[in-house]
């Protein structure tokens, strides 16, 4: 069957290749699920893997199938599968367990091992292919009424985890009732994090470079958040105008912005970094000022990587609520379909060259 893959370590090696069809019996204990892939989202992670900034092949292979944001339909299940059945729409988690205690209790996204396993990213093949097989433990059912949001399930899980982790860590405060949030970046995760925080009742400011009106600002405003162009009002100015944030989610992919956010956080606040920055950028920060303000202000910095089943299921619930509260807004994120695996070059062109491509995804097959 066909797949879109790269040769890790070799820049611009993306290509179409034939790979073996998956075997449902490869999953032990009769818990295998075979999924026919319908759509796969791609993002900056796939672009950076093709740039050879990170990513490794599974043992025994010299290629890595891309794609970690999947949506498909169940074709076949093993005899001991209980969570899904043939005909169900599904997505799948990205990380797989290693050997740490966190991996063994289902929180494999919090592994304490240096070597991690992520489908389509590191040491495991991804979903940009016609079919895949996995254990039901990593398959998440998608309600039929949300199938039009398809590849948003995985990025939504990342946004859900980032927010949940902040609230979990802030239990240290005994009482924490954040009122104001800054979301840095108006890409898919920034927009979805804005939705989650709005549903929690926060006053949400979503920041991106370009002045509105444009699609991103319209989506932000459609979610009843406030769009801020950093080319007109930078983060420092915004904090002076409206007050420092109780919670900041960085989803820019820019380490310079991530560090600058440390100066816009209020007392007892939490800053969550979700950005993956594979480059070698260096920047200068007022470290003494940040140091004293963070120590005296009891401020928290945490990193949040991709999600486990709990976050997928939570994110799907928030997507459903978002569709009820703000009908017609979320589908606007899905801007840029690519017809078929054969058009992988167009997929990469959109990722690299088209600034208007908010969400690129491949239509792998029809239902």
Residue frames as qw, qx, qy, qz and C-alpha x, y, z in Angstrom:
[[0.000, 0.889, 0.458, 0.000, 0.00, 0.00, 0.00],
 [0.365, 0.648, -0.013, 0.668, 1.03, 3.63, -0.52],
 [0.516, -0.729, -0.270, 0.360, 2.55, 5.90, 2.11],
 [0.243, 0.886, -0.142, 0.369, 4.24, 9.29, 2.36],
 [0.837, -0.426, -0.072, 0.334, 7.63, 8.92, 4.04],
 [0.123, 0.925, -0.351, 0.073, 10.98, 10.59, 4.61],
 [0.828, 0.123, -0.380, 0.393, 14.53, 9.35, 5.03],
 [0.478, -0.870, -0.079, 0.087, 15.43, 10.67, 8.50],
 [0.575, -0.539, 0.266, 0.556, 18.58, 12.73, 8.58],
 [0.385, 0.142, 0.549, 0.728, 18.32, 13.55, 4.88],
 [0.180, 0.475, 0.207, -0.836, 16.79, 16.99, 4.22],
 [0.532, 0.435, -0.168, -0.707, 13.94, 17.27, 1.69],
 [0.001, -0.189, 0.964, 0.185, 13.63, 13.51, 1.33],
 [0.590, 0.243, 0.496, -0.588, 9.82, 13.30, 1.38],
 [0.240, 0.226, -0.784, -0.527, 8.58, 10.70, -1.11],
 [0.842, 0.007, 0.057, -0.536, 5.81, 8.25, -1.95],
 [0.119, 0.368, -0.922, -0.023, 6.59, 4.59, -1.38],
 [0.796, -0.180, -0.463, -0.345, 5.01, 1.17, -1.06],
 [0.174, -0.412, 0.757, -0.476, 4.93, -0.37, 2.41],
 [0.212, -0.132, -0.968, -0.035, 3.54, -3.70, 3.66],
 [0.521, -0.504, -0.320, -0.610, -0.12, -3.89, 4.62],
 [0.242, -0.426, 0.644, -0.587, -0.68, -4.08, 8.38],
 [0.522, -0.134, -0.837, -0.096, -1.72, -7.31, 10.09],
 [0.550, -0.599, -0.004, -0.582, -4.36, -7.10, 12.81],
 [0.932, -0.276, -0.229, 0.063, -2.85, -10.20, 14.42],
 [0.529, 0.397, -0.368, 0.654, 0.37, -8.29, 15.11],
 [0.307, -0.529, 0.293, -0.735, -1.38, -6.81, 18.16],
 [0.240, 0.033, -0.940, 0.241, -1.36, -9.29, 21.06],
 [0.130, 0.236, 0.761, -0.590, -4.31, -10.48, 23.14],
 [0.156, 0.548, 0.774, 0.277, -6.83, -10.01, 20.33],
 [0.086, -0.774, -0.323, 0.539, -6.90, -6.24, 20.88],
 [0.312, -0.079, 0.452, 0.832, -5.96, -5.16, 17.36],
 [0.366, 0.756, 0.373, -0.395, -7.93, -2.55, 15.43],
 [0.457, 0.122, 0.516, 0.715, -7.50, -2.05, 11.68],
 [0.138, 0.764, 0.258, -0.575, -8.32, 1.47, 10.54],
 [0.523, 0.513, 0.430, 0.527, -8.86, 2.69, 6.99],
 [0.267, -0.398, -0.087, 0.873, -7.35, 6.17, 6.87],
 [0.290, 0.809, 0.502, 0.099, -9.63, 8.90, 5.55],
 [0.175, 0.920, -0.057, 0.346, -7.71, 12.08, 6.37],
 [0.744, -0.290, -0.202, 0.567, -4.39, 13.02, 7.92],
 [0.025, -0.999, -0.014, -0.015, -3.43, 16.48, 9.15],
 [0.754, 0.133, -0.105, 0.634, 0.11, 17.78, 8.70],
 [0.222, -0.972, -0.082, 0.022, 1.84, 20.68, 10.38],
 [0.107, 0.884, -0.442, 0.106, 5.19, 22.26, 11.23],
 [0.682, -0.417, 0.601, -0.020, 6.35, 19.02, 12.86],
 [0.847, 0.330, 0.392, 0.141, 6.14, 17.21, 9.51],
 [0.429, 0.881, -0.113, 0.166, 7.91, 20.08, 7.79],
 [0.226, -0.813, 0.525, -0.117, 10.74, 20.06, 10.34],
 [0.810, -0.158, 0.562, 0.060, 11.13, 16.29, 10.10],
 [0.754, 0.582, 0.223, 0.208, 11.48, 16.70, 6.33],
 [0.165, 0.919, -0.286, 0.213, 14.09, 19.38, 7.07],
 [0.797, 0.092, -0.502, 0.324, 15.96, 16.67, 9.06],
 [0.153, -0.657, 0.352, -0.649, 15.79, 18.67, 12.30],
 [0.424, -0.259, 0.769, -0.402, 14.65, 15.58, 14.22],
 [0.879, 0.191, 0.025, -0.436, 12.90, 12.22, 13.75],
 [0.146, -0.431, 0.884, 0.106, 14.19, 8.64, 13.51],
 [0.642, 0.093, -0.614, -0.450, 13.16, 5.53, 11.59],
 [0.882, -0.325, 0.185, -0.288, 11.73, 2.49, 13.37],
 [0.422, -0.495, 0.745, 0.147, 14.35, -0.20, 14.02],
 [0.586, 0.119, 0.771, 0.219, 15.07, -2.19, 10.87],
 [0.446, 0.775, 0.421, 0.154, 13.76, 0.46, 8.45],
 [0.441, -0.095, 0.113, 0.885, 15.56, 3.28, 6.69],
 [0.111, -0.416, -0.356, -0.829, 12.41, 5.40, 6.28],
 [0.044, 0.292, 0.668, -0.683, 9.75, 7.00, 8.48],
 [0.025, -0.594, -0.676, -0.436, 6.11, 7.29, 7.42],
 [0.007, 0.158, -0.199, 0.967, 4.93, 10.80, 8.29],
 [0.464, -0.410, -0.386, -0.683, 1.66, 11.94, 9.81],
 [0.187, -0.068, -0.815, 0.545, 0.54, 12.04, 13.44],
 [0.375, 0.208, 0.316, -0.846, -2.93, 13.60, 13.11],
 [0.080, -0.052, -0.909, -0.406, -5.22, 10.89, 11.83],
 [0.591, 0.177, 0.330, -0.715, -8.91, 10.38, 11.17],
 [0.262, 0.160, -0.865, -0.398, -10.33, 7.16, 9.81],
 [0.801, -0.132, -0.025, -0.583, -12.96, 4.46, 10.03],
 [0.476, -0.331, 0.804, -0.135, -12.64, 1.09, 11.75],
 [0.606, 0.300, -0.573, -0.462, -12.57, -1.78, 9.26],
 [0.816, -0.068, -0.574, -0.002, -11.83, -4.76, 11.51],
 [0.368, -0.682, 0.444, -0.450, -11.36, -5.49, 15.21],
 [0.288, 0.228, -0.913, 0.176, -9.81, -8.33, 17.18],
 [0.535, -0.398, -0.724, -0.180, -11.95, -10.67, 19.27],
 [0.479, -0.488, -0.535, 0.496, -11.21, -8.88, 22.54],
 [0.114, 0.171, 0.060, 0.977, -11.81, -5.31, 21.40],
 [0.105, -0.618, -0.740, 0.243, -14.56, -3.54, 23.34],
 [0.092, -0.552, -0.146, 0.816, -14.12, 0.19, 22.82],
 [0.339, 0.478, -0.303, -0.752, -14.82, 0.40, 19.07],
 [0.694, 0.260, 0.670, -0.039, -16.50, -1.58, 16.32],
 [0.363, 0.154, 0.597, 0.698, -16.36, -1.67, 12.51],
 [0.066, 0.738, 0.515, 0.431, -17.86, 1.49, 11.04],
 [0.380, -0.837, -0.216, 0.329, -16.86, 3.76, 13.92],
 [0.366, 0.824, -0.146, 0.407, -15.00, 6.98, 13.19],
 [0.783, -0.521, -0.080, 0.330, -11.76, 7.17, 15.12],
 [0.236, 0.863, -0.392, 0.215, -8.55, 9.00, 15.73],
 [0.904, -0.133, -0.290, 0.286, -5.42, 7.68, 17.48],
 [0.438, -0.863, 0.149, 0.202, -2.94, 8.91, 20.05],
 [0.486, 0.792, -0.359, 0.079, 0.64, 9.67, 19.04],
 [0.065, -0.606, 0.748, -0.264, 2.96, 8.47, 21.82],
 [0.887, -0.094, -0.429, -0.144, 3.41, 4.83, 22.75],
 [0.689, -0.704, 0.156, -0.073, 4.63, 3.45, 26.07],
 [0.392, 0.576, -0.675, 0.244, 8.21, 2.85, 27.01],
 [0.671, -0.124, -0.705, 0.194, 9.25, 1.16, 30.22],
 [0.036, 0.250, -0.467, 0.848, 8.83, 3.82, 32.92],
 [0.047, 0.355, 0.820, -0.447, 6.18, 3.72, 35.62],
 [0.315, 0.465, 0.097, -0.822, 4.36, 6.56, 33.86],
 [0.371, 0.233, -0.696, -0.569, 4.19, 4.53, 30.65],
 [0.182, -0.094, -0.978, 0.049, 2.79, 1.54, 32.50],
 [0.097, 0.468, 0.689, -0.544, -0.18, 3.45, 33.98],
 [0.345, 0.708, 0.588, 0.184, -1.38, 5.00, 30.71],
 [0.014, -0.966, 0.000, 0.258, 0.39, 8.36, 31.03],
 [0.803, 0.090, 0.291, 0.512, 2.92, 7.54, 28.32],
 [0.288, 0.844, 0.107, 0.440, 2.93, 11.20, 27.30],
 [0.348, -0.877, 0.255, -0.210, 4.75, 11.83, 30.62],
 [0.950, 0.043, -0.194, 0.242, 7.45, 9.19, 30.16],
 [0.407, -0.857, 0.275, 0.153, 10.64, 9.66, 32.19],
 [0.808, -0.028, 0.417, 0.416, 12.74, 7.87, 29.56],
 [0.092, -0.581, 0.339, 0.734, 15.06, 9.77, 27.22],
 [0.024, 0.018, -0.813, -0.582, 13.97, 7.61, 24.28],
 [0.484, 0.343, 0.458, -0.662, 10.36, 8.20, 23.31],
 [0.240, 0.176, 0.864, 0.405, 8.16, 6.58, 20.69],
 [0.339, 0.538, 0.244, -0.732, 5.81, 8.72, 18.60],
 [0.607, 0.421, 0.644, 0.198, 3.92, 7.65, 15.50],
 [0.446, 0.805, 0.258, 0.295, 5.05, 9.64, 12.51],
 [0.094, -0.960, 0.214, -0.153, 7.70, 11.47, 14.53],
 [0.027, -0.665, 0.727, -0.168, 10.18, 9.18, 16.24],
 [0.120, -0.267, 0.951, -0.097, 10.87, 5.43, 15.98],
 [0.421, 0.364, 0.807, -0.195, 7.31, 4.54, 14.88],
 [0.121, 0.239, 0.615, 0.741, 5.65, 4.90, 11.48],
 [0.235, 0.227, 0.264, -0.907, 2.89, 7.45, 11.15],
 [0.479, 0.445, 0.675, -0.342, -0.57, 7.57, 9.62],
 [0.377, 0.635, -0.238, -0.631, 0.05, 9.01, 6.13],
 [0.007, 0.151, -0.945, -0.289, -0.83, 5.73, 4.51],
 [0.493, -0.177, -0.552, -0.648, -3.92, 3.80, 3.47],
 [0.800, -0.454, -0.333, -0.210, -4.40, 1.67, 6.59],
 [0.123, 0.504, -0.707, 0.481, -2.89, 1.12, 9.99],
 [0.756, -0.365, -0.540, -0.062, -3.28, -1.34, 12.83],
 [0.051, 0.457, -0.549, 0.698, -2.95, -0.52, 16.50],
 [0.222, -0.263, -0.868, 0.358, -4.15, -1.66, 19.90],
 [0.213, -0.751, -0.526, -0.337, -7.56, -0.45, 20.99],
 [0.509, -0.591, -0.299, 0.551, -5.76, 1.19, 23.93],
 [0.264, -0.336, 0.175, 0.887, -4.62, 3.95, 21.56],
 [0.003, -0.372, -0.656, -0.656, -7.74, 4.25, 19.39],
 [0.095, 0.325, 0.465, -0.818, -10.21, 7.00, 20.34],
 [0.225, 0.573, 0.761, 0.205, -13.76, 7.04, 19.03],
 [0.002, 0.093, -0.086, -0.992, -14.96, 10.24, 17.33],
 [0.407, 0.489, 0.609, -0.474, -18.70, 11.04, 17.45],
 [0.448, 0.447, 0.638, 0.439, -20.34, 10.92, 14.03],
 [0.058, 0.942, 0.329, 0.000, -21.58, 14.46, 14.59],
 [0.256, -0.859, 0.266, 0.355, -17.99, 15.72, 14.71],
 [0.798, 0.111, 0.440, 0.395, -16.64, 13.93, 11.64],
 [0.409, 0.852, 0.156, 0.288, -16.55, 17.25, 9.77],
 [0.223, -0.922, 0.311, -0.058, -13.79, 18.36, 12.18],
 [0.952, 0.219, -0.182, 0.117, -11.77, 15.16, 11.48],
 [0.732, 0.235, -0.325, 0.551, -8.04, 16.03, 11.83],
 [0.138, -0.714, 0.217, -0.652, -8.58, 18.61, 14.57],
 [0.855, -0.466, -0.198, -0.117, -8.82, 15.82, 17.17],
 [0.812, -0.049, -0.229, 0.534, -5.06, 15.47, 17.71],
 [0.241, 0.397, -0.158, 0.871, -4.18, 19.18, 17.93],
 [0.516, -0.614, -0.106, -0.587, -7.20, 19.64, 20.19],
 [0.878, -0.357, -0.285, 0.144, -5.82, 16.96, 22.50],
 [0.586, 0.144, -0.229, 0.764, -2.56, 18.95, 22.78],
 [0.132, -0.512, 0.021, -0.849, -4.46, 22.12, 23.65],
 [0.745, -0.523, -0.242, -0.335, -6.61, 20.23, 26.16],
 [0.832, -0.187, -0.325, 0.409, -3.56, 18.75, 27.85],
 [0.347, 0.336, -0.187, 0.856, -1.79, 22.11, 28.07],
 [0.378, -0.542, -0.009, -0.751, -4.75, 23.70, 29.85],
 [0.861, -0.405, -0.268, -0.152, -5.43, 20.69, 32.07],
 [0.751, 0.014, -0.351, 0.559, -1.79, 20.49, 33.14],
 [0.085, 0.443, -0.180, 0.874, -1.81, 24.16, 34.12],
 [0.616, -0.510, -0.062, -0.597, -4.89, 23.70, 36.28],
 [0.912, -0.225, -0.328, 0.104, -3.50, 20.52, 37.79],
 [0.582, 0.161, -0.337, 0.722, -0.21, 22.19, 38.73],
 [0.093, -0.471, 0.104, -0.871, -2.02, 25.22, 40.13],
 [0.728, -0.518, -0.423, -0.152, -3.65, 23.08, 42.78],
 [0.581, -0.010, -0.400, 0.709, -0.53, 24.16, 44.68],
 [0.034, -0.339, 0.059, -0.938, -2.35, 27.48, 45.20],
 [0.060, 0.302, 0.825, -0.474, -5.28, 25.83, 47.08],
 [0.345, 0.765, 0.445, -0.311, -7.48, 28.50, 45.50],
 [0.222, -0.259, 0.482, 0.807, -6.78, 29.54, 41.90],
 [0.424, 0.687, 0.570, -0.151, -9.41, 31.22, 39.77],
 [0.350, -0.129, 0.376, 0.848, -7.69, 32.66, 36.69],
 [0.313, 0.739, 0.371, -0.468, -9.49, 35.54, 35.02],
 [0.379, 0.835, -0.228, -0.328, -7.23, 36.56, 32.14],
 [0.815, -0.071, 0.488, 0.303, -5.38, 34.41, 29.60],
 [0.258, 0.735, -0.417, -0.469, -2.96, 35.23, 26.81],
 [0.878, 0.154, 0.435, 0.130, -2.67, 32.69, 24.01],
 [0.046, -0.714, 0.455, 0.530, 0.42, 33.28, 21.90],
 [0.053, -0.143, 0.861, 0.484, -0.04, 32.14, 18.32],
 [0.636, 0.308, 0.231, -0.668, -3.18, 31.80, 16.22],
 [0.318, 0.229, -0.858, -0.332, -2.35, 28.54, 14.51],
 [0.649, -0.260, -0.627, -0.343, -4.43, 25.45, 15.12],
 [0.554, -0.284, -0.663, 0.417, -3.31, 24.82, 18.71],
 [0.083, -0.042, -0.251, 0.964, -3.52, 28.49, 19.64],
 [0.454, -0.183, -0.297, -0.820, -7.06, 28.75, 18.29],
 [0.693, -0.287, -0.643, -0.154, -8.17, 25.53, 19.99],
 [0.426, -0.184, -0.575, 0.673, -6.58, 26.58, 23.29],
 [0.147, -0.090, 0.045, -0.984, -8.46, 29.86, 22.98],
 [0.612, -0.278, -0.497, -0.549, -11.70, 27.91, 22.63],
 [0.642, -0.268, -0.678, 0.239, -11.00, 25.79, 25.72],
 [0.269, -0.122, -0.413, 0.861, -10.14, 28.80, 27.85],
 [0.321, -0.165, -0.161, -0.919, -13.20, 30.71, 26.64],
 [0.669, -0.312, -0.599, -0.312, -15.38, 27.74, 27.55],
 [0.562, -0.265, -0.597, 0.507, -13.83, 27.96, 31.04],
 [0.179, -0.907, -0.380, 0.027, -15.01, 31.55, 31.31],
 [0.526, -0.421, 0.059, 0.737, -11.68, 33.36, 31.00],
 [0.281, 0.910, -0.018, -0.304, -11.08, 36.69, 29.30],
 [0.809, -0.012, 0.421, 0.409, -8.94, 35.44, 26.41],
 [0.216, 0.864, -0.258, -0.376, -6.50, 37.49, 24.31],
 [0.877, 0.143, 0.373, 0.266, -5.10, 35.62, 21.30],
 [0.058, -0.841, 0.294, 0.451, -1.94, 37.13, 19.83],
 [0.785, 0.246, 0.411, 0.392, -0.43, 36.79, 16.36],
 [0.397, -0.227, 0.214, 0.863, 1.69, 39.01, 14.11],
 [0.121, 0.292, 0.549, 0.774, -0.55, 40.11, 11.25],
 [0.265, 0.165, 0.281, -0.908, -3.08, 42.92, 11.70],
 [0.306, 0.449, 0.839, -0.014, -6.69, 41.88, 11.10],
 [0.830, 0.018, 0.381, -0.406, -9.15, 41.47, 9.63],
 [0.403, 0.377, -0.787, -0.275, -8.23, 38.06, 8.19],
 [0.749, -0.164, -0.592, -0.247, -9.23, 34.46, 8.73],
 [0.514, -0.074, -0.688, 0.507, -7.38, 33.96, 12.03],
 [0.068, -0.030, 0.343, -0.936, -8.72, 37.16, 13.57],
 [0.599, -0.140, -0.285, -0.735, -12.23, 36.28, 12.41],
 [0.712, -0.165, -0.683, 0.005, -12.00, 32.85, 14.03],
 [0.309, -0.037, -0.587, 0.748, -10.70, 34.37, 17.27],
 [0.280, -0.038, 0.140, -0.949, -13.52, 36.90, 17.32],
 [0.670, -0.130, -0.517, -0.517, -16.02, 34.18, 16.38],
 [0.632, -0.195, -0.699, 0.272, -14.95, 32.39, 19.56],
 [0.344, -0.888, -0.190, -0.239, -15.66, 35.62, 21.47],
 [0.704, -0.389, -0.021, 0.594, -12.01, 36.14, 22.27],
 [0.090, 0.954, -0.070, -0.279, -9.94, 39.27, 21.56],
 [0.833, 0.326, 0.108, 0.434, -7.48, 39.20, 18.68],
 [0.247, -0.899, 0.172, 0.318, -4.28, 41.21, 19.18],
 [0.756, 0.580, -0.087, 0.291, -1.78, 41.90, 16.40],
 [0.695, -0.527, 0.011, 0.489, 1.71, 42.00, 17.90],
 [0.476, 0.287, 0.240, 0.796, 2.83, 44.24, 15.04],
 [0.144, -0.716, -0.214, -0.649, 0.47, 46.86, 16.49],
 [0.548, -0.682, 0.249, -0.416, 0.49, 45.99, 20.21],
 [0.495, 0.331, -0.784, 0.179, 3.30, 43.87, 21.54],
 [0.656, -0.353, -0.662, 0.090, 3.05, 41.56, 24.53],
 [0.358, -0.161, -0.431, 0.812, 4.56, 44.07, 26.95],
 [0.194, -0.118, -0.087, -0.970, 2.15, 46.80, 25.84],
 [0.595, -0.335, -0.580, -0.443, -0.83, 44.46, 26.11],
 [0.579, -0.314, -0.645, 0.388, 0.13, 43.52, 29.67],
 [0.143, -0.099, -0.258, 0.950, 0.29, 47.22, 30.58],
 [0.344, -0.169, -0.312, -0.870, -3.09, 47.90, 28.97],
 [0.740, -0.291, -0.388, -0.466, -5.15, 45.03, 30.36],
 [0.633, -0.576, 0.452, -0.253, -2.96, 43.66, 33.15],
 [0.072, 0.427, -0.896, -0.101, -0.63, 40.68, 33.24],
 [0.741, -0.034, -0.512, -0.432, -2.07, 37.25, 32.50],
 [0.709, -0.401, 0.474, -0.333, -2.96, 34.62, 35.06],
 [0.797, 0.029, 0.587, 0.138, -2.34, 31.95, 32.42],
 [0.315, 0.701, -0.417, -0.486, -0.31, 32.06, 29.22],
 [0.864, 0.134, 0.474, 0.103, -0.26, 29.34, 26.57],
 [0.047, 0.671, -0.497, -0.547, 2.59, 29.67, 24.08],
 [0.770, 0.284, 0.569, 0.055, 1.84, 28.02, 20.73],
 [0.284, 0.867, -0.181, -0.367, 4.01, 30.10, 18.42],
 [0.922, 0.232, 0.096, 0.295, 6.83, 27.71, 17.56],
 [0.352, 0.743, -0.200, 0.532, 9.16, 30.61, 18.33],
 [0.690, -0.304, -0.467, 0.463, 11.47, 30.24, 21.33],
 [0.208, 0.187, -0.136, 0.950, 12.13, 33.99, 21.46],
 [0.460, -0.439, -0.218, -0.740, 8.42, 34.63, 22.00],
 [0.776, -0.362, -0.516, 0.007, 8.21, 31.78, 24.53],
 [0.554, -0.158, -0.398, 0.714, 10.90, 33.39, 26.69],
 [0.029, -0.281, -0.023, -0.959, 9.46, 36.91, 26.24],
 [0.564, -0.501, -0.481, -0.446, 6.16, 35.60, 27.64],
 [0.604, -0.272, -0.586, 0.468, 7.83, 35.15, 31.03],
 [0.168, -0.044, -0.222, 0.959, 7.65, 38.92, 31.54],
 [0.386, -0.229, -0.288, -0.846, 3.90, 39.12, 30.88],
 [0.583, -0.322, -0.745, -0.043, 2.80, 36.64, 33.55],
 [0.379, -0.703, 0.081, -0.596, 1.12, 37.83, 36.71],
 [0.226, -0.440, 0.739, -0.457, 1.71, 36.82, 40.32],
 [0.577, -0.025, 0.758, -0.303, 1.01, 33.13, 41.04],
 [0.694, 0.510, -0.107, -0.497, 0.47, 32.62, 37.31],
 [0.755, -0.072, 0.625, 0.186, 1.27, 29.71, 35.02],
 [0.363, 0.670, -0.423, -0.489, 3.05, 29.77, 31.65],
 [0.839, 0.064, 0.540, 0.014, 2.73, 26.69, 29.44],
 [0.119, 0.576, -0.603, -0.539, 5.10, 26.08, 26.54],
 [0.842, 0.254, 0.453, -0.144, 3.70, 23.86, 23.78],
 [0.478, 0.796, -0.298, -0.222, 6.10, 25.00, 21.05],
 [0.886, -0.086, 0.309, 0.335, 8.54, 22.61, 19.42],
 [0.228, 0.926, -0.249, -0.173, 11.55, 24.54, 18.14],
 [0.954, 0.033, 0.179, 0.239, 13.97, 22.40, 16.18],
 [0.503, 0.776, -0.119, 0.361, 16.37, 25.15, 15.21],
 [0.692, -0.131, -0.293, 0.647, 19.37, 26.80, 16.88],
 [0.005, -0.814, -0.121, -0.568, 18.05, 30.31, 17.54],
 [0.497, -0.253, -0.479, 0.678, 19.66, 32.22, 20.42],
 [0.092, -0.802, -0.236, -0.541, 18.25, 35.27, 22.15],
 [0.262, 0.161, -0.522, 0.795, 19.10, 37.54, 25.07],
 [0.452, -0.683, -0.505, -0.272, 16.71, 37.87, 28.01],
 [0.134, -0.669, 0.365, -0.633, 16.81, 40.03, 31.18],
 [0.676, -0.106, -0.726, 0.071, 17.56, 36.99, 33.30],
 [0.194, -0.007, -0.611, 0.767, 18.09, 38.82, 36.61],
 [0.407, -0.041, 0.063, -0.910, 14.75, 40.61, 36.29],
 [0.743, -0.073, -0.509, -0.430, 12.93, 37.41, 35.33],
 [0.521, 0.016, -0.777, 0.353, 14.63, 35.46, 38.10],
 [0.009, -0.026, -0.558, 0.830, 13.59, 37.81, 40.91],
 [0.533, -0.004, -0.068, -0.843, 10.06, 38.33, 39.61],
 [0.734, -0.029, -0.612, -0.293, 9.46, 34.61, 39.24],
 [0.426, -0.041, -0.774, 0.467, 10.83, 33.70, 42.65],
 [0.091, 0.089, 0.446, -0.886, 9.01, 36.49, 44.50],
 [0.545, 0.107, -0.128, -0.822, 5.89, 36.00, 42.41],
 [0.565, -0.020, 0.795, -0.219, 5.57, 32.20, 42.81],
 [0.621, 0.512, -0.214, -0.553, 5.27, 31.83, 39.05],
 [0.757, -0.053, 0.651, 0.016, 5.16, 28.50, 37.24],
 [0.407, 0.559, -0.529, -0.493, 6.65, 27.37, 33.91],
 [0.691, -0.049, 0.719, -0.061, 5.76, 23.98, 32.46],
 [0.204, 0.331, -0.696, -0.604, 6.21, 22.18, 29.17],
 [0.715, 0.208, 0.525, -0.412, 3.43, 20.16, 27.59],
 [0.013, 0.258, -0.819, -0.513, 3.98, 17.62, 24.85],
 [0.527, -0.081, -0.559, -0.635, 1.41, 15.50, 23.00],
 [0.578, -0.282, 0.291, -0.708, -1.43, 13.79, 24.78],
 [0.073, -0.011, 0.995, -0.073, -2.83, 10.53, 26.11],
 [0.129, -0.438, -0.829, -0.321, -6.34, 9.12, 25.78],
 [0.175, -0.652, -0.563, 0.478, -7.74, 11.24, 28.61],
 [0.048, -0.504, 0.087, 0.858, -6.79, 14.45, 26.82],
 [0.062, -0.082, -0.739, -0.666, -8.17, 13.24, 23.49],
 [0.177, -0.549, -0.814, -0.066, -11.52, 12.45, 25.08],
 [0.165, -0.667, -0.345, 0.639, -11.60, 15.76, 26.95],
 [0.057, -0.323, 0.353, 0.876, -10.70, 17.68, 23.80],
 [0.079, -0.283, -0.815, -0.500, -13.43, 15.96, 21.81],
 [0.159, -0.686, -0.669, 0.238, -15.98, 17.05, 24.43],
 [0.122, -0.627, -0.057, 0.767, -14.77, 20.64, 24.15],
 [0.025, -0.057, 0.628, 0.776, -14.98, 20.48, 20.35],
 [0.113, -0.518, -0.823, -0.203, -18.58, 19.35, 20.69],
 [0.175, -0.748, -0.433, 0.472, -19.34, 22.20, 23.09],
 [0.161, -0.414, 0.259, 0.858, -17.57, 24.63, 20.79],
 [0.001, -0.212, -0.750, -0.626, -19.77, 23.58, 17.89],
 [0.173, -0.696, -0.696, 0.029, -22.84, 24.26, 20.02],
 [0.260, -0.736, -0.218, 0.587, -21.63, 27.58, 21.44],
 [0.030, 0.671, -0.319, -0.669, -19.97, 28.94, 18.31],
 [0.772, 0.342, 0.535, 0.018, -21.56, 27.15, 15.32],
 [0.650, 0.732, 0.129, 0.157, -19.67, 27.28, 12.04],
 [0.088, -0.932, 0.352, 0.022, -16.46, 28.71, 13.49],
 [0.621, -0.464, 0.615, 0.144, -14.23, 25.66, 14.04],
 [0.806, 0.352, 0.432, 0.196, -14.59, 24.19, 10.51],
 [0.336, 0.938, -0.081, 0.036, -12.98, 27.39, 9.19],
 [0.436, -0.695, 0.545, 0.173, -9.66, 26.20, 10.63],
 [0.720, 0.046, 0.651, 0.235, -9.59, 23.39, 8.03],
 [0.244, 0.773, -0.116, -0.575, -8.37, 25.51, 5.15],
 [0.282, 0.663, -0.594, -0.358, -6.20, 23.41, 2.85],
 [0.898, 0.011, 0.425, -0.117, -7.13, 19.91, 1.66],
 [0.093, 0.544, -0.735, -0.395, -4.73, 17.93, -0.53],
 [0.885, 0.181, -0.006, -0.429, -6.26, 15.27, -2.79],
 [0.977, 0.154, -0.142, 0.028, -4.55, 11.92, -2.28],
 [0.737, -0.526, 0.250, 0.342, -1.21, 10.60, -1.10],
 [0.713, 0.350, 0.296, 0.530, 0.22, 11.05, -4.57],
 [0.162, 0.863, 0.097, 0.469, 0.11, 14.82, -4.11],
 [0.700, -0.528, -0.213, 0.430, 2.71, 14.87, -1.36],
 [0.456, 0.128, 0.081, 0.877, 4.67, 17.60, -3.12],
 [0.182, -0.635, -0.280, -0.697, 1.65, 19.90, -2.97],
 [0.685, -0.644, -0.337, 0.057, 1.28, 18.99, 0.71],
 [0.655, -0.292, -0.083, 0.692, 4.84, 20.14, 1.38],
 [0.223, 0.400, 0.223, 0.861, 4.42, 23.26, -0.75],
 [0.384, -0.747, -0.329, -0.431, 1.46, 24.34, 1.35],
 [0.732, -0.581, -0.218, 0.282, 3.39, 23.70, 4.56],
 [0.613, -0.162, 0.071, 0.770, 6.46, 25.61, 3.39],
 [0.228, 0.165, 0.312, 0.908, 5.16, 28.37, 1.12],
 [0.235, -0.578, -0.510, -0.593, 1.51, 29.17, 1.78],
 [0.061, 0.099, -0.539, 0.834, 1.08, 31.48, 4.76],
 [0.559, -0.121, -0.030, -0.820, -2.71, 31.36, 4.34],
 [0.707, -0.058, -0.686, -0.161, -2.78, 27.57, 4.89],
 [0.462, -0.558, 0.389, -0.569, -4.00, 27.45, 8.47],
 [0.692, -0.198, 0.671, -0.178, -4.62, 23.69, 8.48],
 [0.450, 0.435, -0.666, -0.405, -3.23, 21.42, 5.77],
 [0.664, -0.109, 0.697, -0.247, -4.60, 17.90, 5.54],
 [0.146, 0.241, -0.831, -0.480, -4.49, 15.04, 3.05],
 [0.814, 0.117, 0.139, -0.552, -7.71, 13.45, 1.81],
 [0.219, -0.353, 0.899, 0.139, -6.37, 9.91, 1.76],
 [0.034, -0.212, -0.936, -0.279, -9.63, 8.15, 0.88],
 [0.465, -0.280, -0.194, -0.817, -13.37, 8.67, 0.58],
 [0.522, -0.169, 0.638, -0.540, -15.75, 7.20, 3.14]]
